[in-house]
């Protein structure tokens, strides 16, 4: 029995409503001890302590810190912000977990693309790769590649792992930050054309991961490809924004490269790794390379997943906009 061993949650200093922080609150409410791994001892760390979590301050890229954070831990949830060092961090955590030798589960947040990002697909001729991704790109983004490598590293490590291959989050900055400026004019400008996909609510991912951490045995060595419950295009997203904001919103499809230049390059110039990932996502979605829907989330949660509208209603930035 390992109920009193702390559950390690990385990325825990994310904003309220983020997956890691939501998981911390869920697990604490269920009576599980939680050790929250944070980079800085700031107000977010104090908030975690007030909630009842043990806070560990360290660097995911320093294996001494990672090893110290695992002391007494049997169950791990790994998450990290988009970073060119993402694979390094996963590898260090996997190495420390392997050396510890008694880890019961390593819950790895991954991406929906990993469910079909096969070795054969990635090594196909360029024209085949480009066709698979919608025509504008022949390769995945550096962050998508990092998640692919991370899954391989965990597989080779022998650490008992569960991969959570989550679809595009409703809370993705493309939807809940970069696209918000045009809403003042009653327009939702996005580069998705008329293509549909099924964004997932971060809350649902948090609930599922907390459920797995509480009872990992049925899930070991499995990968779950998760989407939201609704295939929607930009017009459907505009309807959701209109309902949440209480005012008319019209979807205006924009040219992909124009949108990337106007919004991503302008706001993410200091973060080229993140910018490249967001631009690649737009190119894939905007050319129909990121469709599909699964029912795995509903099966695993035992309830219908949250809708796009629900996620927007509960997003701090959208709530602030609605109240303005």
C-alpha positions in Angstrom: 0.0 0.0 0.0 1.4 3.4 -0.9 -1.5 5.7 0.0 0.7 7.8 2.4 3.6 8.2 0.0 3.4 11.7 -1.6 2.4 11.9 -5.2 4.8 14.1 -7.1 3.2 16.6 -9.5 5.4 18.7 -11.7 4.3 21.9 -13.4 2.3 22.6 -10.3 2.9 26.3 -10.3 0.8 26.8 -13.4 -2.1 29.1 -13.3 -5.3 28.3 -11.4 -7.3 26.1 -13.7 -4.2 24.6 -15.3 -4.0 20.8 -15.4 -1.3 20.3 -12.8 -2.7 22.8 -10.3 -6.2 21.3 -10.8 -4.8 17.8 -10.1 -3.2 19.0 -6.9 -6.5 20.3 -5.6 -8.4 17.1 -6.7 -5.9 14.8 -5.1 -5.7 16.8 -1.8 -9.5 16.8 -1.7 -9.4 13.0 -2.0 -7.0 12.8 1.0 -3.8 12.0 -0.9 -0.6 13.7 0.1 0.9 15.7 -2.7 4.4 17.0 -3.4 4.3 19.9 -5.8 7.4 20.5 -7.8 7.9 24.2 -8.6 10.7 26.3 -10.1 10.4 29.3 -7.8 9.3 29.9 -4.2 6.8 32.6 -5.1 3.1 33.4 -4.4 2.1 30.4 -6.5 4.1 28.2 -4.3 2.6 29.8 -1.2 -0.8 29.1 -2.7 0.0 25.5 -3.1 1.1 25.3 0.6 -2.1 27.0 1.7 -4.0 24.3 -0.2 -2.2 21.6 1.7 0.5 20.5 -0.6 4.1 20.0 0.3 6.2 22.2 -2.0 9.5 21.2 -3.5 11.5 24.0 -5.1 13.9 22.8 -7.8 15.0 22.6 -11.4 13.7 19.8 -13.6 16.9 20.0 -15.6 19.1 19.3 -12.5 19.1 15.6 -11.8 20.1 16.1 -8.1 16.9 18.2 -7.6 14.8 15.6 -9.5 16.2 12.7 -7.4 15.7 14.6 -4.2 12.1 15.4 -5.2 11.4 11.7 -5.6 12.4 10.8 -2.1 9.5 8.7 -0.7 7.5 9.0 -3.9 5.9 6.1 -5.7 3.7 7.9 -8.2 4.7 10.7 -10.6 2.8 13.0 -12.9 5.2 14.8 -15.3 4.4 18.0 -17.1 6.5 20.9 -18.2 6.0 24.1 -20.2 6.9 24.0 -23.8 10.7 24.1 -23.9 13.6 23.1 -26.2 14.8 21.2 -23.1 11.6 19.2 -22.7 13.1 15.8 -23.7 16.1 16.4 -21.4 13.7 16.9 -18.5 11.6 13.8 -19.2 14.8 11.8 -19.6 16.2 13.0 -16.3 13.0 12.2 -14.5 12.9 8.7 -16.1 16.5 8.1 -15.1 15.9 9.1 -11.5 12.7 7.0 -11.4 14.5 4.0 -12.9 17.3 4.4 -10.3 14.8 4.6 -7.5 13.4 1.3 -8.5 10.1 1.3 -6.7 8.0 3.7 -8.8 4.4 2.4 -9.3 3.4 4.8 -12.1 4.8 7.6 -14.2 1.8 9.5 -15.8 3.2 11.3 -18.8 1.2 14.1 -20.3 1.7 13.8 -24.1 -0.2 14.9 -27.2 -2.9 13.4 -29.4 -0.6 13.4 -32.4 1.5 10.8 -30.7 -1.3 8.2 -31.3 -0.5 8.4 -35.0 3.0 9.8 -35.1 4.6 6.5 -35.9 8.2 5.8 -36.8 7.1 4.7 -40.3 5.0 7.9 -40.7 7.9 10.1 -39.6 10.4 8.4 -42.0 8.2 8.3 -45.0 9.2 10.3 -48.2 8.7 14.0 -47.8 5.7 14.2 -50.1 3.9 11.6 -48.1 4.7 13.4 -44.8 3.5 16.7 -46.2 0.3 15.1 -47.5 -0.3 13.5 -44.1 0.1 16.9 -42.3 -2.2 18.9 -44.6 0.3 20.0 -47.2 2.0 23.0 -45.6 4.6 21.2 -43.5 6.6 18.0 -43.9 7.7 17.7 -40.3 6.1 18.0 -36.9 7.1 20.9 -34.6 10.1 20.6 -32.3 7.8 20.2 -29.3 5.8 17.5 -31.0 9.0 15.7 -31.8 10.1 16.1 -28.1 6.9 14.3 -27.0 7.6 11.5 -29.4 11.1 11.1 -28.1 9.8 11.3 -24.5 7.4 8.4 -25.0 10.3 6.3 -26.5 12.6 7.2 -23.6 9.9 6.1 -21.0 9.3 2.9 -23.0 13.0 2.1 -23.0 13.4 3.0 -19.3 11.2 0.2 -18.0 9.4 2.6 -15.6 5.7 1.7 -15.4 4.2 4.5 -17.6 0.8 5.8 -18.7 0.8 8.2 -21.7 -2.0 10.7 -21.8 -2.2 11.7 -25.5 -4.4 14.8 -25.1 -5.8 16.7 -28.0 -5.6 20.5 -28.6 -6.7 22.1 -25.3 -9.5 24.6 -25.3 -7.2 26.6 -23.1 -4.4 26.7 -25.7 -3.2 30.3 -26.1 -4.3 30.2 -29.8 -7.9 30.2 -28.6 -7.8 31.9 -25.2 -5.1 34.6 -25.7 -3.9 35.3 -29.2 -7.4 35.2 -30.7 -9.1 37.5 -28.1 -8.2 40.9 -29.5 -10.6 40.7 -32.4 -13.5 39.8 -30.1 -13.9 43.4 -29.2 -15.2 43.9 -32.8 -17.4 40.9 -32.6 -15.1 38.8 -34.7 -13.2 35.5 -33.9 -10.3 35.5 -36.3 -8.6 32.1 -36.6 -6.6 30.3 -39.3 -8.6 27.1 -39.3 -10.6 27.5 -42.5 -13.6 25.3 -42.3 -11.8 22.3 -40.8 -13.2 20.7 -37.7 -11.4 19.2 -34.7 -12.3 18.4 -31.1 -10.5 20.4 -28.4 -10.3 19.0 -24.9 -10.9 20.7 -21.6 -8.0 20.8 -19.3 -10.3 20.0 -16.3 -11.1 16.6 -17.9 -7.4 15.8 -18.4 -6.7 16.7 -14.8 -9.6 14.5 -13.5 -8.4 11.5 -15.5 -4.8 11.9 -14.5 -5.8 12.2 -10.8 -7.9 9.1 -11.2 -5.0 7.1 -12.6 -2.6 8.3 -9.9 -5.1 7.2 -7.2 -5.4 3.7 -8.7 -2.7 3.1 -11.4 -2.7 -0.7 -11.7 -5.4 -0.9 -14.5 -3.7 1.6 -16.6 0.0 0.6 -16.6 1.7 0.5 -20.1 -1.4 2.0 -21.8 -1.6 5.1 -24.0 -4.9 7.0 -24.1 -5.7 9.1 -27.2 -8.1 11.7 -25.9 -10.2 14.3 -27.6 -13.1 16.5 -26.6 -16.7 15.4 -27.3 -17.4 17.8 -30.2 -16.0 18.2 -33.7 -16.2 21.9 -34.3 -15.1 24.4 -36.9 -14.5 28.1 -36.4 -18.1 28.9 -36.8 -18.9 26.5 -33.9 -16.2 28.1 -31.7 -17.7 31.6 -32.5 -21.1 30.4 -31.3 -19.5 29.3 -28.0 -17.7 32.5 -27.5 -20.9 34.4 -28.3 -22.8 32.4 -25.7 -20.1 33.0 -23.0 -19.6 36.7 -23.8 -23.3 37.4 -24.3 -22.8 39.3 -27.6 -22.7 38.3 -31.2 -19.4 36.8 -32.5 -18.7 36.0 -36.2 -16.0 33.6 -37.3 -13.6 35.2 -39.8 -11.2 32.6 -41.3 -7.8 34.1 -41.9 -4.8 33.0 -44.1 -2.6 30.8 -42.0 0.7 32.5 -42.6 -0.9 36.0 -42.2 -2.3 34.9 -38.8 0.9 33.4 -37.7 2.8 36.5 -38.6 0.2 38.9 -37.1 -0.4 37.0 -33.8 2.3 34.4 -33.1 5.4 36.2 -34.4 4.3 39.5 -32.8 3.5 38.1 -29.3 5.9 35.1 -29.1 9.1 36.6 -30.6 11.0 36.0 -27.3 10.0 32.4 -27.3 10.9 30.9 -30.7 10.4 27.3 -29.6 6.8 28.0 -28.5 6.2 30.1 -31.5 7.3 27.4 -33.9 5.0 24.9 -32.2 1.9 27.2 -32.4 2.6 28.0 -36.0 2.9 24.3 -36.9 -0.3 23.5 -35.1 -2.1 26.2 -37.1 -0.7 24.9 -40.3 -1.8 21.3 -39.5 -5.2 22.3 -38.2 -5.8 24.9 -40.9 -5.3 22.3 -43.6 -7.3 19.5 -42.1 -4.5 17.4 -40.7 -5.7 17.3 -37.1 -9.3 15.9 -37.2 -10.8 12.9 -35.5 -12.6 12.1 -32.3 -12.4 9.3 -29.8 -14.7 8.2 -27.0 -11.9 7.1 -24.6 -12.3 10.0 -22.3 -15.9 9.4 -21.6 -15.2 5.7 -21.1 -12.4 6.4 -18.6 -14.2 9.1 -16.7 -17.6 7.4 -16.7 -19.3 10.7 -17.8 -19.5 12.9 -20.8 -16.5 15.2 -21.3 -16.8 18.9 -20.7 -17.7 21.0 -23.8 -15.8 23.8 -25.4 -18.4 26.2 -24.0 -18.0 24.9 -20.5 -14.2 25.3 -20.7 -14.5 28.9 -22.0 -17.0 29.7 -19.3 -14.5 28.5 -16.7 -11.4 30.1 -18.1 -10.1 33.1 -16.0 -9.2 35.2 -19.0 -12.5 34.6 -20.8 -14.5 35.2 -17.6 -12.7 38.5 -17.2 -13.5 39.4 -20.8 -17.2 38.5 -20.3 -17.4 40.7 -17.2 -15.8 43.8 -18.9 
